[in-house]
Amino acid sequence: DTGVSQDPRHKITKRGQNVTFRCDPISEHNRLYWYRQTLGQGPEFLTYFQNEAQLEKSRLLSDRFSAERPKGSFSTLEIQRTEQGDSAMYLCASSLPVGSGQYYNEQFFGPGTRLTVL
Amino acid sequence: KQEVTQIPAALSVPEGENLVLNCSFTDSAIYNLQWFRQDPGKGLTSLLLIQSSQREQTSGRLNASLDKSSGRSTLYIAASQPGDSATYLCAVSTGANSKLTFGKGITLSVRP
């Protein structure tokens, strides 16, 4: 399967614990996005990488959140001192760069990681 | 700030009906618009992408149109089937490298 993969698919944690999620993009995609989706809402943008560089962060990404993409391949999203309000589906997407033949910046999403904070 | 609206939030139709899902956005300076399908508890599946210079895109029973000047897009589903039951999300990007701004989605139920 050459799609975007995310691990774990589900995570249950207690308030105050740290959690880390992983995203593996489609192999030739150099752009990687993180979104968060709560029940009944559309996904909201969190942050975006081009290769290993983090180019944009949303104001939603408080200082308890950190994302990395150390070698420009997979990415991790860490949440420190989790709160019940962090409970959501965390979605990762990837896309090809403009000019690579995929001009349209079509984003392809992974299955998501569902986080429940008790 | 770009805002995307999808109304109604839910729709129920009998099998075989042709239907139109609406999406509106406040800032017409978009780069592209994507329609996604989301099954319960799952990730998003890209259905169609329309560049800002295009008026429509077709894939099988799906046809998406874009009227950038009026800030509207529609997703037309022909001959709906129970397997089409899902949430349909519309999203716009405002630049070649930029994030997507999503609507809340329309939850479609197709009754056998």
HADDOCK unambig.tbl for C-alpha pairs under 7 A between the chains (distance, minus, plus):
assign (segid A and resid 40 and name CA) (segid B and resid 104 and name CA) 6.73 0.50 0.50
assign (segid A and resid 41 and name CA) (segid B and resid 104 and name CA) 4.69 0.50 0.50
assign (segid A and resid 42 and name CA) (segid B and resid 102 and name CA) 5.41 0.50 0.50
assign (segid A and resid 42 and name CA) (segid B and resid 103 and name CA) 5.49 0.50 0.50
assign (segid A and resid 42 and name CA) (segid B and resid 104 and name CA) 4.24 0.50 0.50
assign (segid A and resid 42 and name CA) (segid B and resid 105 and name CA) 6.37 0.50 0.50
assign (segid A and resid 43 and name CA) (segid B and resid 102 and name CA) 6.19 0.50 0.50
assign (segid A and resid 44 and name CA) (segid B and resid 101 and name CA) 6.98 0.50 0.50
assign (segid A and resid 45 and name CA) (segid B and resid 99 and name CA) 6.53 0.50 0.50
assign (segid A and resid 98 and name CA) (segid B and resid 96 and name CA) 6.76 0.50 0.50
assign (segid A and resid 104 and name CA) (segid B and resid 51 and name CA) 6.69 0.50 0.50
assign (segid A and resid 105 and name CA) (segid B and resid 96 and name CA) 6.24 0.50 0.50
assign (segid A and resid 105 and name CA) (segid B and resid 97 and name CA) 6.93 0.50 0.50
assign (segid A and resid 106 and name CA) (segid B and resid 49 and name CA) 6.90 0.50 0.50
assign (segid A and resid 108 and name CA) (segid B and resid 46 and name CA) 6.63 0.50 0.50
assign (segid A and resid 109 and name CA) (segid B and resid 43 and name CA) 6.40 0.50 0.50
assign (segid A and resid 109 and name CA) (segid B and resid 44 and name CA) 5.64 0.50 0.50
assign (segid A and resid 109 and name CA) (segid B and resid 45 and name CA) 6.81 0.50 0.50
assign (segid A and resid 110 and name CA) (segid B and resid 43 and name CA) 5.78 0.50 0.50
assign (segid A and resid 111 and name CA) (segid B and resid 42 and name CA) 5.57 0.50 0.50
assign (segid A and resid 111 and name CA) (segid B and resid 43 and name CA) 4.02 0.50 0.50
assign (segid A and resid 112 and name CA) (segid B and resid 42 and name CA) 6.86 0.50 0.50
assign (segid A and resid 112 and name CA) (segid B and resid 43 and name CA) 5.50 0.50 0.50
